[in-house]
């Protein structure tokens, strides 16, 4: 498994977006960056994390979360944030998904 932060897929394909962090992780969440909202002080607030669905599944390992997205669509293209936490604290990693229109 690799540590890519940018993933490319063709529309209709399945993509595995991997988010690796150091240490034993107790909680992983992945957010779509363009679904942020601004707080009253102007800071960006994360909306609800992406959840399992008919198109999205998650695989978890000790220091790795994998988001598997089936039947990629052009609307899936964008930036994502992976947040992992344990008793040491919280870390965030940015990932980008690029979608090509057709094969």
Secondary structure, DSSP 4 states (H G I P E B T S, - for coil): ----SEEEEETT--EEEEEE-SS--SEEEEEEGGG-EE-TTS-EE--PPP---SSEEEEEETTEEEEEESS--GGG-EEEEEEEEETTEEEEEEEEEEEES--
